[in-house]
Amino acid sequence: MARFVAGLSGNDSASAIDAAPFVGGRAAAEAALAGIDPRSYAASRNHLDGAVTRLSPYIRHGILSLDEVRNHALACVANAKEAEKFIQELAWRDYWQRIYLAYPDRIWADIENYKTGFDAEDYDDTLPDDIKAGETGVACIDQFIATLSDTGYLHNHARMYLAAYIIHWRRIKWQAGARWFLQQLLDGDPASNNLSWQWIASTFSNKPYIFNLENVAKYCGPDINTIPRHNLALDQSYERLTALLFPNMGGPHG
């Protein structure tokens, strides 16, 4: 992790910069901001190879402000409606921070009860070693873990998949996964990270988020292994997954 932080901070060591997935400093942040396309972002943001901005580390570390990013996005389009989806995502980040500011003591506590048919005590407190090592035996999940460990970054959709797998397939408390993400992510902050985990868990949403292998194949492209026999735990319909993961409740939750 230190080598990535070195790159983000603008360390001019050649080895640090070569290793980092992001180059730090104001100039690099401005270059990244100049390259955003709000229209393409809206159309493809859910795809791992989509037009995501990768601005999050610069925002997280105060190199870019949300106001600055929003204003630039509006300047990129002829009609403000074209930047709406992009600005909505900035608004979510602002919202998470405001929740954290208003309720700082609750950031690590369940805001609501789980809506999975299970109680909090039914979930384990500790993240298993096979997840940390990326040796779960579920091919796409192990690839996401490898990317997170190797780069300190993960596309938001892959973060959702990984969080859902940890909470709902493995029945691990969201706090364990959230703490692990904060140890790995260059852009990790307790507000956006923890409240996103709670949304997946259903402790800050009206239902648990789950996915299946068909969804992974749709959004992840050929670089991610979605061969069914390598991802047996995910190769089910939403109805079947709901029955398997949440036997005390009914209805699909993808």
N, C-alpha and C positions, 0 to 999 in steps of 0.2 A: 504493500500500500504506500510506503514511503516514497517509492520512485514515482508514483503517480502524483502525489502531493507536490513533490519537487517540480514536476513538469507544470502543474497548475499554478504554482507560485511564481513562475517565470525564471526559475533556476536556469542559468545558461550553460550548465553542464551538458555536453553533447549526449552522454549516456542517459541522463535523466530525461531530456527532451525526446530522444529516440524512443524511450520506453513508454512515455506518457501518451494516452489516447487524446489528450487535450493539451494545447500549448497555453500557458498562463499569461496573465498580464492584460492591460487595457487594449493594446493594439490588436492582440489576437481576439479579444472579445468583440471589438468593433468590427473586425473582419468577419467574424461569425454572424454578427447581427446584420451586416450588409448583405449577407448571402441568403437571408430567409425569404421564402415565398409563401405568404399566407394562403394563397389560393391552392397551391399544391399541397400545403400542409393539411388543409381542410379535407382534401380529396383522398389523401393517402396516409394520414398520420397513424392509423391503426396497423399498418403493415410494417414489418421489421425493416424492409428496404424502402420505406416511404420517406417523404420529404420532412423528416423531423429536424428540428433546428439545432439540437445539442447545445442550447444556451444555458441549460440548467446549472452546470457548475459555476458559470460566471454570475448567474443570479444568486445562487446559494452563497457565494463568497463575497457578494457585495460589489463585484466589478461592474455589473450592469444592474440598473434598477428596473422594477416592473413598469414604472411610468415611461422610462426611456424606451423600453422594448415595445410597449403598446403604441407610443407615438410613432416609432419607426414603422411598425406594421401598418398603421393607418396611412402613413406617407407612401407606402408601397402599392396601394390600391386606389383605383379611381372611385370605387364605391365602398363605403365603410362596411357594408354587409359582407363583402368578400373577405374581410379580416375578422368577422364575428367569431368563428370557431376558434381561431388562434387566440383572440382576446379572452374568450371564455375560459380557456385553459390557464391563462394568466390570472384570471379572476379566482379560479379554484385555488391557486397557490396563495393568493392574497387572503382568501377565506380561511384556509388552514391556519395561516399565521394569526389571524384575528381570533380564531377559536383558541389557539395556544395562549395568546396574550390574555384573553378573558378568563381562561380556566387552566392556568399553568400546572396545577396539581393533578389534573385529570389526564394529562397527555399519555401516561402509561397505564391508566385505568380503563376498564371497559366503560364506555359512555352509556351504553344500553346493554341489556341482556343479549346473549346469542339467540338468534332466531333459526336455529338448526335442529331443534329437538334435543339439544344437549345443554348441560349447564357448564359454567366455566371450569368447574373442578373435574369435568370429564376430559379435559384437554391436558396434555403433558406440558410441563414447564420448561423442558430442556430440548434444544434442537439436537437431533441425533447426528452422530458422526458421519453416517453415510450421506446425509444431505450436505454437510460442510465440505465433504470431500468430493461431491459430485459423483457418487457411486450408488445412486438409488436404484439403478436398473431400468429406469424409464428414460429412454434415449434423449428425447427433447429436453426434459427437465435437467438432465446431466449436462447438456450443451449450454443451457441457460446459466447454470451454476458455474461452468468453466469460463464463460464470457464475463460474468460478474467478478470472479476471482482474478482473472487475467487482466482485465481492463479497468475495473472500478466503475463500470457503466453498464447499464442494461436498458434496452428499449422499454418504454412504459408498459406495453402490452405483455412483454415477456416477464416483467415484474409482477403483473397481475396473475399470469399463469403460475409462476413460481410460488407466490404468496398463497394462492388458492390451493395448490398442491400440498403445501406445508400444513395449512390449517385444516383443510377438509379431507384430504386423502390420508394424511398422517395423523390428524387430530392433535396438532401441536398448538399451544396458545400463540396468538398473534404476536404477543410481546416478545417471545423468543425469536421469531422470524424478523420482527422489526429491529430488534437489537443487532442481529447479525447483519442486516442490510446496512445499518448505520456504520458498522465496522468496515464495510466493503465499498460503499458508494462514494464517489467523489462529490456528488451533488446531494448527498443525504442530509436532511435536516429533520429534527423530531416532528415538526408540525406536518409537513407534507407526507413524510414517510409513515408516521404512526397512524395518522387519520386515514390514509389510504389503506393501510393494513386493516384498520377497523372497518372500513367500508367493505372490504373483501370478506371479513369475518362475519359481518352482519351486526356488529356491536355499534356501528354508526351508519346503518342503512336498514332498509326494510326486508332484506333477504340476503342470504349468502350468495357470493359470486362463485360459479363453477364454469368449467369449459370442458370440451372434449377434443379428441384427436382431429376430428374434421375441422374444428375451429382453428387449431394450430396450423394445419396444412393450408387453410385459406389465407392466413395472415403472415405466415413465417417464410414461405418460399422454399426453394430446393436446398438451401444450405442447412436447413434443420431436418433432422431425421424424423420423419413421420411414418415410417414403415410400421404397420400395425403390430407385427410380432415383436417389435422392439419397444412398443408403448402400450402393452396390454392393459394397464390400469386406466388408460384414457380412452381406449377404443370402444366406446359405448355411446348409446343415445343419451340425451339429457334425461329422459324419463328413467332409463336404467340406472344412470349415475345417481340421480336423486334417491332412488330406492336403496341403492347400495350405501351411499354416503350419509343419508339422513333418513334412516328407517322409521323414525318417529314422526315424520312429517311427509306431506305429499306435494306433487307439482314440480315441474322442472325449474331450474334456477340459473340457466346459462345467460 
